[in-house]
């Protein structure tokens, strides 16, 4: 018997999950993961060679270093993984809306741009408090994880928060979703999605790359109006002359 359906007093009932939030999960090619790890090792040998990103970030971490988006490796990461991931998220979510309700998020009417990319190095006791990001999309790529970080406890896990506090005694179990960091896994989510990272105990370093992407609507050229012939009635839009927002 389907656990989501049951007969109650001869009436068929169905359980529906309200207001789902969408995360995209993917997996890096092994070769790309190894090259990103090597890039991180080189950077940590001389961390001062890259700008410190901690001043503009919420994380209370050992190191948060900006990554240059113009490097061949990071450009490859952006073009083959990050931007396609954001595009997949948009199509999964927006294509479920009626065509007239999709706003500017139809193919060809927006452009995705990577605006931030940085390396996080977390050590014992470091943490990231609940926060959101700027832009349209954010995400994280896990590079290396100490072996004591497991699903048996919350240590070192990424947590996505719902609109209310998690409280199992009153069945608010869907208000927090924990993600076990696994090297090579990556996640894409809306920038407004609150999230945090728990501290962990023990030796080792937890490395991840975080990023922000903005989706910029493109101004569409208005189609020329057909000439109005004698006695011809044309539709008039009262809002056609209102200023349009330049972006979200």
N, C-alpha and C positions, 0 to 999 in steps of 0.2 A: 504494500500500500504506500502511495506517495505520502511522505511525512508532512508535506506542505498542504495536503488536502485531507479532509475527514468529513464524515457524515455526522451532523449534530441535529437530533430531532428531525430527521428526514430532510434537513436542509444542507446543501453542500456549502461549506465555508472555505475561504482561501486566505492565507496569510500573505500580506503585502508589505514589503519594506518601503517606508516612506523616505522621500528626499535623499536618494543615494548620492554619494560623492564618488568621483571617479579618479582613480590613480592609474597611471600607466606604468607597468613594470616590464623591463627588458633585460637583456643580457649582452654584455660587450663581447666581441670576438676576442679570443684568448690573446692573439697577437697584439691587439690594441691595448688590452689590459696590461700586458707586460711592458709595453713601451711607455704607458702612462706611469707605471710603477717606477721604471728607471728614471723617467723625468722627475718624479717626486724625490727620488733618492739624491739625484744631482742637485735639486733645489735645496734639500735639507742639509747638504754639505756646506752650502753657502746661502743660508736663508736671507741674509741681508741683500742679496743680489736681486730680490723681488720685493715689491712694495708690501708693507704690512697692511693687511685688510682688516685687522681687528678693531680699529677705531670706528669703522662704520658697520660693524656686525654685532649681533647680540651674543655670540658664542663666547664662553669663558674657557677658551682652549689654549693649549700650549703654543700652537702656531696656526695662523691663518694668513696665507700668502697668496697674493694675486697671481694669476697665470695670464701670460700674454696671449690674447686671442688671435694675434697675427702670426704666431708660430705655426709651421706646417702641421705639427702634431695636434695642436688645439684646434686649428682650422679643420683638420680631418674629423676630429671628434664632433665639432659643431655641425658640419655638413652631412655626416653619415649617421649620427646618433641623436644629438640633442634636438636640432630643428625638425628632423623627421618624426621624432617622438612627440614633440608639441603638435605637429600637423596631424599625427594619428589621433591624439587626444581630441583635437578640435573636430575632426570628422566623426569620431565616435559619438561625441556629445551633441554637436550642433546638427548633424544630419538626422537626428531624431526629432527635431523641431519642424513645424510646418515651413515650407519654403518662404512664405511671407513673414515668418517670425525669426529668421536667422540673422537679421541685421546685416552688418558688413562681413560676417564670417562665412562667405561663400568663396569657393576657389577663384583666385584672380582679383579679389577685392581687398586683400590684406597682404602684408609682408611680415615675416618673422625675422627678428634681429636678436642676436646674442649680445647682451649688454654687460654681464658680469660673469667671471669665472675665477674660482679660487680653490686652493688646497687647504683642507682642514686636517690638523694633526692633533688628535685627542689622546691624552695620557691619563693615568689613574687620577680620579677625582675631578677631571675636567667635565664640563657639561654645557649644554645649550638650552637656555630657558625657552619657554613657549613664546613663539614669535611668528611673524609673517614676513614676506619679502615684497620688494617692489617689482614693477613690471607686470607682465601678464601670466607668465609661467615660471616655475622654479623646479629644481630637481637636485638629485644627489646621485653620485656614482661611488660605490664602495670599492676601495683599492686593496686594503689589507685590514685584517681583523684579528685581534688576539684570540687564542683558542679558548680562553675561559668565558668569552661572550657567547652564550648559548640561549636557546629558547626556554631554559629552565628558570630564568629570572630576568628581570627587566634591565639589568646592567648593560649599558652600551647600546640599547635598542633605540631606534627611531620611532617616535610616537606621533601619530596624527590625531588631533583633538577635534571633537564634535562641538556643537553649539552649547552643550551643557556639560557639567562635570561628570566624569565616570563615577558611577555609584552602584555597585552590584547588588546591594541590599534592596534597592528599589528598582532593579532590573534595567538600569541605564547602562547596559553593557556595550551598546553600540556607540558610545560617546568617546571611545579611545581605541585606536587600532595600532598595535605595535608591530614593527617590522624588524626582523632579525637581519643585521647586516651580513651580507655574503659577498666576498670579493668577486667583482665582475657584474653584480646586479646593479641596475639603476632604476630610478623612479622619476616620473614627471607628474607634476600636480599644479593646480592653479596657485598663483602667488599669494592669494588671500588665505590659503588653507593653513590654519595654525598647526605648528608642529614643534617638537622638542627632541632633545637627545639626552638620555639618562647617563649619569656617570658610571664608570665601571671600576672594579677593584682588581689589583694585580699588575703584573708587568706587561710590557708591550705598548704598542701604539696603534690606534685605530685611525686609518687614513681614509679620507673621502674627498671627492671633488663636488662642489656645489656650483650652481649656475642660475642665472636669471635670463629670461627671454621676454621680449616685448612683441606683441602682435599689433602692428600699425595698420589701421584701415587706409586704403588708397582711395583718393577721390575719383569717382567715376565720371566720365564725360557725359553730360546730358545728351540724349538723342534729339536731333533737330525736330522741331514741331512741324507737322505737315501744314501746308498753307490752307487757310480757311477760305473756302469758296463762298459765293453769295448764298446767304440763307443757311450756311452750315453752322451748326452748334458744336462747339468744342468744349471738352472738359477743362475746368479751371481748378487748380489746386491753390487753396488759401495759404498753404505752408511752403510753397515752392521758393519764396523769397526769404525765408528765415535762415539765419546763419546756421551752418552745420558744424558740429564739433570736429576738431581736427584729429582727435585720437582718444583712446581710453586709457 
